[in-house]
């Protein structure tokens, strides 16, 4: 599998270098970069700081080499895709009981690279890295350095407030006991140091989560109206398509077409709303009683709940694919 992975990685890198594949840095990052004096204490900009930090190397290297930052960004995303694929391979080596049960799911990130924007690949890399580190932590195959890797994974997942929320909730639901045990291990000084660092990191993460939440609520009107309108950004579009129709005055696309179809008929609107709710309930019950590993179930459920508020968040479900196999085929001790 490693040989095939290297082949795909080299191909992705070559396509990026020779401009057969071209991605562009998204507008939020370009705007922040265009500001001459960046005030990181401004909450309006601070909320974008983590995602700016992970993309900023594209500008630095572009300036040094006098190359278009978008070209560097494309190469950067290709490298992240290869790393994500490698993480999936390593994850399955950790959890699969028999070698013959491994599969070629690691090719999927390269398929995604050819059909989606680069922004999601940052999130997929962060979520995949987080999953891998948490599994190693549960299997006691990694020590205190796990904290550094977790922070890095959350930093990359922060390119979207939805994917950051999925990453943070996934970590809390799957591993809070393991993380707590790791903090409380060792001597008194080590315990105090790890507890203090853990507390500071958790406080910072919660602060950014609050900033993300307030930013999204303000964007969709603030207060109760913002809370209602925000669901239109994801699967909740079926229930509340009106906010999307406002944007459709200046934009076109599949989402706008679907929104217009929904509001064109009250009967269709009610039918699709009921169908969505029933489908989610059935899906949740299926996941609950399926033979998937518990960590896989938790990742899927968190992503589905987030998917009500955003389609990018819904796509986060992809990161759990290396774990999405029957319990009988993988280790059961994590």
C-alpha positions in Angstrom: 0.0 0.0 0.0 2.9 2.3 0.8 4.2 2.0 -2.8 0.8 2.9 -4.2 0.6 5.8 -1.8 4.0 7.1 -2.9 2.8 6.9 -6.6 -0.3 8.9 -5.9 1.6 11.4 -3.7 4.2 12.0 -6.5 1.4 12.4 -9.1 -0.5 14.9 -7.0 2.7 16.9 -6.4 3.6 16.9 -10.1 0.1 18.0 -11.1 0.5 20.9 -8.6 3.9 22.0 -9.7 3.1 22.0 -13.4 -0.2 23.8 -13.0 -2.5 20.9 -14.1 -4.1 21.3 -10.7 -4.6 24.8 -9.4 -6.3 25.9 -6.2 -6.8 29.4 -4.8 -6.6 30.8 -1.3 -10.1 31.7 -0.1 -11.2 35.3 0.3 -11.2 35.5 4.1 -7.4 34.7 4.2 -6.7 37.1 1.3 -8.5 39.9 3.1 -6.6 39.4 6.4 -3.3 39.3 4.5 -4.2 42.5 2.7 -4.5 44.4 6.0 -1.2 46.2 6.7 -1.5 46.4 10.4 -3.2 43.2 11.8 -4.6 43.7 15.2 -4.8 40.2 16.6 -6.7 41.4 19.7 -9.7 42.5 17.5 -12.3 39.7 18.0 -13.5 40.2 14.4 -10.0 39.2 13.1 -9.0 37.0 16.0 -11.7 34.5 15.0 -9.9 34.0 11.6 -6.3 33.9 13.1 -5.9 30.1 13.5 -6.9 29.5 9.8 -4.7 32.4 8.7 -1.7 30.9 10.5 -2.0 27.5 8.7 -2.2 29.2 5.3 0.3 31.9 5.9 3.3 29.7 4.8 2.0 30.0 1.3 2.6 33.7 1.4 6.0 33.5 3.1 7.3 30.9 0.6 5.7 32.7 -2.3 7.5 35.9 -1.4 10.8 34.3 -0.9 10.7 32.4 -4.2 8.8 35.2 -6.0 6.1 32.7 -7.0 2.3 33.1 -7.0 1.1 32.2 -3.4 -1.8 30.3 -5.0 0.7 28.0 -6.7 2.5 27.4 -3.3 -1.0 26.9 -1.8 -1.8 24.2 -4.3 1.4 22.4 -3.6 0.8 22.8 0.1 -2.7 21.2 -0.2 -1.3 18.4 -2.3 1.3 17.6 0.5 -1.5 17.7 3.1 -3.5 15.3 1.0 -0.6 12.9 0.8 -0.1 13.2 4.6 -3.8 12.6 5.2 -3.7 9.5 3.1 -0.6 8.3 5.0 -2.3 8.9 8.3 -5.2 6.7 7.1 -2.7 3.9 6.2 -1.1 4.2 9.6 -4.5 4.2 11.4 -5.5 1.0 9.7 -2.2 -0.6 10.6 -2.9 0.3 14.2 -6.4 -1.0 14.4 -6.9 -3.8 11.8 -6.4 -7.3 13.3 -5.5 -9.1 10.1 -3.4 -7.7 7.3 -5.8 -9.1 4.6 -8.6 -7.0 6.0 -6.9 -3.7 5.1 -8.3 -1.8 2.1 -7.4 0.9 -0.4 -9.5 3.6 1.2 -6.3 5.7 1.5 -6.8 6.6 -2.2 -9.9 8.6 -1.4 -8.2 11.8 -0.3 -6.5 12.1 -3.7 -9.9 11.7 -5.3 -11.3 14.5 -3.2 -8.3 16.7 -4.1 -9.5 16.7 -7.7 -13.1 17.7 -7.1 -13.2 20.0 -4.0 -11.6 23.2 -2.9 -8.3 23.2 -0.9 -9.9 24.6 2.2 -11.6 21.3 3.1 -8.3 19.4 2.8 -6.9 21.4 5.7 -9.9 20.3 7.8 -9.7 16.7 6.7 -6.0 16.6 7.5 -6.6 18.0 11.0 -9.5 15.7 11.8 -7.5 12.6 10.5 -4.5 13.6 12.5 -6.7 14.0 15.6 -8.3 10.6 15.1 -4.9 8.9 14.7 -3.3 10.6 17.8 -6.4 9.8 20.0 -6.2 6.1 18.9 -2.5 6.0 19.8 -3.2 7.7 23.1 -5.9 5.1 23.9 -3.5 2.3 23.0 -0.8 3.9 25.2 1.5 4.2 22.2 2.2 7.9 22.6 3.1 10.1 25.6 3.0 13.7 26.5 3.8 14.8 22.9 0.2 13.8 22.1 -0.8 17.2 23.4 1.3 19.0 20.8 -0.2 16.9 18.0 -3.7 17.5 19.2 -3.2 21.2 19.2 -1.8 21.0 15.7 -4.7 18.9 14.5 -7.2 21.4 16.0 -5.4 24.3 14.4 -5.8 22.8 10.9 -9.4 21.8 11.7 -10.1 25.5 12.5 -10.3 26.5 8.8 -14.0 26.1 9.3 -15.9 26.8 12.5 -18.0 23.7 11.8 -15.1 21.4 11.4 -13.3 22.9 14.4 -16.5 22.1 16.5 -16.6 18.6 15.1 -12.9 18.1 16.1 -13.3 19.5 19.6 -16.5 17.5 20.3 -15.0 14.3 18.8 -12.1 14.6 21.2 -14.3 15.3 24.2 -16.7 12.5 23.5 -14.2 9.8 22.6 -11.2 10.6 24.8 -11.9 12.8 27.8 -11.1 10.0 30.2 -7.9 9.0 28.4 -6.7 12.6 28.2 -7.5 13.1 31.9 -5.6 9.9 32.8 -2.6 11.1 30.8 -2.6 14.5 32.6 -2.8 12.8 36.0 0.0 10.3 35.4 3.6 10.9 36.5 5.0 12.8 39.5 3.5 15.7 41.4 5.4 18.3 39.4 4.5 16.6 36.1 0.8 16.4 37.1 0.7 20.1 38.0 2.5 21.2 34.8 0.3 19.1 32.6 -2.9 20.1 34.4 -2.0 23.8 34.0 -1.1 23.5 30.4 -4.2 21.4 29.7 -6.4 24.0 31.5 -4.9 26.9 29.5 -5.3 25.0 26.2 -8.9 24.0 27.0 -9.7 27.6 28.0 -8.2 28.9 24.7 -10.1 26.3 22.7 -13.4 27.1 24.4 -12.8 30.8 23.8 -12.3 30.3 20.1 -15.3 28.0 20.0 -17.4 30.8 21.5 -15.9 33.3 19.0 -16.9 31.0 16.1 -20.4 30.6 17.5 -20.9 34.4 18.0 -19.5 35.1 14.5 -21.9 32.7 12.8 -24.9 34.0 14.8 -24.0 37.6 13.9 -23.6 36.6 10.2 -27.1 35.1 10.1 -28.8 38.0 11.9 -27.8 37.6 15.6 -29.9 36.4 18.5 -32.8 34.0 18.0 -33.1 34.9 14.3 -29.4 34.0 13.8 -29.9 30.7 15.6 -32.9 29.9 13.3 -31.3 31.1 10.1 -28.0 29.3 10.7 -29.5 25.9 10.0 -30.1 26.9 6.4 -26.3 26.6 5.8 -26.6 22.8 6.0 -29.2 20.0 5.9 -31.5 22.4 7.7 -31.9 24.1 4.3 -34.9 21.7 3.8 -36.6 23.1 6.9 -35.6 26.8 6.5 -34.5 27.8 2.9 -35.4 31.5 3.2 -31.9 32.8 4.2 -30.4 31.0 1.3 -32.9 32.6 -1.1 -31.6 36.0 0.0 -28.1 35.1 -1.2 -29.6 33.6 -4.4 -30.3 37.1 -5.6 -26.7 37.5 -6.5 -25.7 33.8 -6.7 -26.8 30.7 -8.6 -26.2 27.0 -8.2 -27.7 23.7 -7.1 -28.4 25.0 -3.5 -30.4 27.9 -4.9 -32.3 25.7 -7.3 -33.2 23.3 -4.5 -34.3 26.2 -2.2 -36.6 27.6 -4.9 -38.1 24.2 -5.4 -38.8 23.8 -1.7 -40.6 27.2 -1.2 -42.5 26.8 -4.5 -44.9 24.2 -2.8 -46.1 24.1 0.8 -46.8 20.4 0.4 -43.3 19.7 -0.9 -41.8 21.8 1.8 -43.6 19.9 4.6 -43.0 16.5 3.0 -39.2 17.2 2.7 -39.0 18.5 6.2 -40.7 15.4 7.6 -38.6 13.2 5.4 -35.4 14.8 6.6 -36.3 14.4 10.3 -37.4 10.7 9.8 -34.2 10.0 7.8 -32.0 11.4 10.5 -33.7 9.5 13.2 -33.5 6.2 11.2 -29.8 6.9 10.5 -29.0 7.6 14.1 -30.7 4.4 15.2 -28.8 2.5 12.5 -25.5 3.9 13.7 -26.4 3.1 17.3 -27.1 -0.6 16.6 -24.6 -1.2 13.9 -21.4 -3.2 14.4 -19.1 -0.2 13.8 -16.6 0.6 16.5 -17.8 3.1 19.1 -15.2 5.8 18.1 -16.5 5.5 14.5 -20.1 5.9 15.6 -19.2 9.0 17.7 -17.4 10.6 14.8 -20.3 10.0 12.4 -22.9 11.3 14.9 -21.0 14.5 15.7 -20.5 15.2 12.0 -24.1 14.5 11.2 -25.3 16.9 13.9 -22.9 19.5 12.7 -24.2 18.9 9.1 -27.5 20.3 10.0 -25.7 23.7 10.3 -23.2 23.4 7.4 -22.5 21.2 4.3 -18.7 21.5 4.9 -19.3 20.2 8.4 -21.4 17.3 7.1 -18.4 16.4 4.8 -16.3 15.9 8.0 -17.8 12.5 8.2 -15.2 11.4 5.7 -12.4 11.5 8.3 -13.9 8.5 10.0 -13.6 6.2 6.9 -10.5 4.3 8.1 -12.5 3.3 11.2 -15.7 2.5 9.4 -15.5 -1.3 9.4 -17.1 -4.0 11.5 -15.9 -4.4 15.0 -14.8 -8.0 14.3 -12.2 -6.8 11.9 -10.5 -4.2 14.2 -8.9 -4.1 17.6 -11.5 -3.7 20.4 -9.3 -2.4 23.1 -9.6 1.4 22.4 
